[in-house]
């Protein structure tokens, strides 16, 4: 009879996510993962399969949490204010250390584009889900008259995510919160997505 896992899978997954987020995929070695997760090699393979499979699961979790964070505000904010709430939740309110780590999905796209196209594309697909969320919100807002823009909802969503990519790269240089706030304000003002 196989032994049951003697660890909290959710805690181990969160520990792996934090390590991958801080170091990236390539620089995170299996011994470091085992230590951070507090599990033995046999438990690791039995529960997560491989480093690659674990990384994919971590990207999925990071993407779900990011999307849930903004979707939770959908009922309380006008659609045009959701991008600001997204940037506040993920860029302006977290600690400087967390902001300086960038976004795990953006980091992975950049790190792996030349190394592992499949993993890079998977990370990009998680970003696409957020873009699709914004496109749907903007479509609903334009249909109801709550958002007046010459741009299509899809174009607006693409521009918000392009701003997001630039801000995430910029955040790795550890700029001041005021500097990031000014970029968010100016960018959303240019798109007509002001508070």
N, C-alpha and C positions, 0 to 999 in steps of 0.2 A: 504494500500500500504506500503510495507516494506521500512524502511529508508535505504538510501545508507550509506556505511561506510564513516565516517568523518575523515579518516586518510589515509596516504600514505602507502599502503600495502608493497611496496618494502622497504621503510625506516624502517617500523616496523620489517620486516623479517631480515633485516641487523642488527638491534639492538638485536634481539633475537639470531642471529648467533653469534654475538660478546660475548653475555652473556654465551651462551652454551659453546663456545670455551674457555672462561676464567675459567668457573666454572665446566663444565661437566654437564651431564644430571641430575644425582641424586641430586646434590647440588643446582640446579636451581629451585627455587620455583615459583609457578604461580604468586604470588604477585610481585616478583622481575621482572618477565617477563613483567607483565602489566605495571609496572613503567618504565622499560627500553624502552618498545615499545611505551609508551605513549597512551595506549588504554584502554578502559573499558572492563570489563569481558565479557559483552554481545557481543561486537565487536570481542573480541578474539575468542570466541566460534563460532561466525557466519563466521569468515574469516579463521580460522585455525583449527577448530575442537577440538583439544585437545593438551596438551603439547607434547604428543608422536608424533602426526601428524606434529606438528610444528618442532619438533626435526628432524624428517625424512626429511622434506622439507629443513631445514638448512643444513643437511648433504649432500643432493643432490646439493644444491647451492655451498657449500664449495668444493665438489668434481668437479663440473662443472668448477668453477673458477680455481682450481688447474690444471685441464686437459687443459683448454683453455690457461692458461699461458705457458705451454710447447708446445702445438700444434701450438701456434702462432710463435714459433721459427723453426718449422719443415722445412719450405721452405728456411730459411736463414742459416741453419747449417747442416753439415754432420750428419747423424744419430748417429755416435759414440760420437758426442759432445752433444747430447740432454740430457743425464743424468747430465752432468756438468751444463748445462743451467738450468735444473730442480732444482738442489741443490742450485745454485746461486740465482735463483728467489724465492725459498721458504725457504731457510735456511741461506744463507750467506749475502744477501743484505737487508732483512727486519731488522727492529729495534730489539734491544736485547730483549725488552719486548715481542714483537711478537714471536720471536724465542723461548723464554723461555716458551711460552704457548704451544709449541709443535704443532703438526698437529691435527686438530679436529677429523679427521678420525682415526688416530692411537690412540689418547687419548680415543676415544669412544670404539674402539675394546678392549683396555686394561681395561677401567673402567667397561664395561658392560658384559664382557665375562662370568663372574660368576653370574651376576645379571639379565641380560636380553639378552639371547643368540640371540634372533631375531634381536634386535637393533644392537648388536655387529656384527652379520653376515651382516646386511645391511651396516654398516660402512666398513666392510671388502670388500664388493662388490664394493664400491666406489674406494677402493685402487686397486682392481682387474682391473678396467677400465683403470687405469694408467699403470698397468703392461701390459695389452693387447696393449695399445698404443705403449709402448716401444718394445714389441715383434713384432708388425707389422713393425715398423721402422727398427728394426734389420733384419727382414726377407728381406725387400726391399733392405737394404744395402748389405746383403750377396749375394743376387741374382744379384745385379749390380756390385759386386766386390768392393764396397766402404768400406766394413768391412770384415776384415780377422780374423776370430776367430774359434778356435776348438770347442767352445761351440755352442749349438743350440741357435737360437734367443729367444726361450722360456726360456731356462736356463739363458741366459744373463739378460733377463727382470726380472726373479725371483730374481736373485742375486742383481740387482739394487734396487729392492723393499725391499729386506732383509736389504741391507745397509741403505735404507731409514728408515726402522723401527728402526734400531739401533741408527741412527743419531737423530731421533725424541725423542727417550727416553733419549739419552745423552743430547740433547738440553734442556731438562727440568731441568738439573743441572746447567744451565746458564754458560756453559764454554765460553772461549774466541772465537771470530770469527776465530782467527788464528788456534786454536786447531781443530775446526770443519773443516776448510779449509784443514788442514793436513790429516784428516781422509778421506775427499772427494778425495783429490789428490791420496793418497795411495790406496784407495779402487778401484778407477777407473783405476789406473795404473795396479793393479793386474788383472783386467778384460780385459786389453788391450783397454780401452776406454779413451785414453789420448787425450788431446787437440792437 
